[in-house]
Amino acid sequence: MKAIITMILMMAVSLSQGVVYMDLGLAPSAEFEVTMDDLSVSDSEDIETGSISIGYYQPVYQISDQMGLFVGGSYEVIPAKDDDVEFGFMALYGSVGYSLSGQLSAWGSLGMSVPTSDDLKDVDAENGMHMGMGFTYSVNEQIGVALGYVVNSTSTDMGDGFSADWDFSKIVLSLGYRL
């Protein structure tokens, strides 16, 4: 799966004028709600280690001089980890960017998160929702640094009325390169 994602990203990068980026996932946490029949329990906890992901986004439509639409995707090459359990995702998303000044812009993303780590796939975790928002500072015409907040969700249905919903959130620090 990693090889396929890498090949797709490399092809997309070579054929277009988008942005390639690397994220460092900081302060990861998980909120979960476990339901059995009519009884529901929810809790949250901090995850021990953060994640590293690579991604790419492509401009698809310029709404105005200050606002544009983008499509993109990211893959956690090093998933967040807690007690030898990994929580990794691939996200496919649409994004809106709004230029606040010549160097500062705000962004928001919404899309689908696909569980990729073996620990999530072993419990038949389903695809969920990806949401993100943040700011990007353009150092020059090619390099940008972003700070944001991202949430990836998933759910599992283990039968016999037992299910779990998960929201994995993190603060992301990104370095991007415009092609």
N, C-alpha and C positions, 0 to 999 in steps of 0.2 A: 504494500500500500504506500509506503514511504517513497519507493522508487517511482511509482505512478504519479504521485503528487509532485515530486521533484521534477519529473519530465514535463508535466503540464505547466508548472511554474516557469521552467526554463524556456519552453516554447512561447508562452505568453510574453515573457520578458523580451525575447528576441524579436518579436513581431510587433511590438507596440511602444507607446510612449508613456507608460504608467509609472508607478512608484514601487520599488522593491523595499521592504522594510524588515527589521528585526525587532521583536518585542522582548523586553525583560518583564516578566510577571512578578510583581512585588505584593507583599501582604495578602497572599491568597487565603480565602476562607470559603467554607461550605455551609449552606443552610439546607436543612432537609426536613421533610415531613413524611413520616411513616404512618401508613394507614392499614389497619387490620379490621375488617368488617366495618363497624361504625366508630371504632376507637382510633383517634388520631393523636400522634405525638410529634412535636417539632422541636428542633434544636439547631444550634449553629456552633461551629468550631473553627479555629484557625488551622490552616494547613502548614506543616513544617517547612517545606521548601517551595519556592516559586517555580515558574516555568520559563522556557525560552521558546519563542515561536518565530517562524519566518512567514512572510506574506507578500502579497502583491495586490495593488488596486489600480484600476484603469478608469480614466474619465470617459463617460458615455454621453453626457449632455450638459451643455452650459446653459443654465436657466437665465442668468443675468451676468453682469460684469463681476458681481461679488459671490454668486452662488452656482454650484455645480453638482451634478449627480455622478456617482462612481459605483462600480461593481468590483468586488474583490474577494479574496480568500486568504486564510491563514492556517498554518498547521503547527501544532506544538511539537517541536522536535525533541524537547526535554519537558515532559509533563510535570505538573505539580505533584508532589509526593508527600504522603503522610503514613508513617508506620509501614513502610514497604508496599503501600497501596498507591497506584498511580491514577491520576485523573487528567487524561489528555483529550483534547478536542481538535477537530478541524472545523473552521467556521467559513461559511459562504454567505456573503452579505451584500446589501446595497447600502450606500452611504451618501450623505449630503454634507457638503462643505460650504462654509460661509466665510469669506474674507473679512476680517475685522480691521485690518490695516495692511500695509505693504508686506509685512513679515509675519503677522499673526492671523491665524484662522481657527475657527471652531468647526467641529465635525460631530456627526452622530451616525451610528450604523445600526442596522436591523437585518437579521437574517436567520439562518439555520445553523445549529451546532450539531456536529456529528461526533459521537464518542469514538475515540481511536485507541485508547489504552486497553490492554488485555483485561485489566481488572473491571472496567466498565462493560466491555463486550461479554465477559464471562457471565454477567448477571443480566444479559440481554437488554442493556440500556438503550432506550429509543432516542431518535433524533429529537432535539429540542430547539429552543430559541436562543439566538445570540443577540445581545444588545450592547452598545458601547457609546461613549461620548467623551469628548476631550478637546484639547487645544494643540495646535501645531505651530511651532516657531521655525520659520525658514531662515537658516543660517546664511545661505546663498541660493542661487538658482537651482542647484542640484541637491543640496543636503537640507534635511529638516529634522527637527527633534520634536517629539510629541509626548504629551502626558495625558493619560486618560483613565477611564474606569470601564471595565468590561465584565459582563455576566454571561455565562453559558449555562443553559439548563438542560436537564435530561430527566427521564423517569424510568422506572422499572415496574413490571407487573409480574409478581412471582406466583400468581395463582392463589386459589383458596381465599380470595378477598384481601390479600396482602400486597401492598404496593408502596413505592417510595418515590417522592419527587425531590430533585436535587437542584440547587442553584449554586454554581461555583463562580465567585467574584474575585477580581484582582485589580490592582492598580498597574497600569502598563506604562513603561518608559520605552519609547521607540526611537530608533534611528532609521531614517528613510533616505533613499537615493532616487531622484527623479531621472528617468532615462531620456 
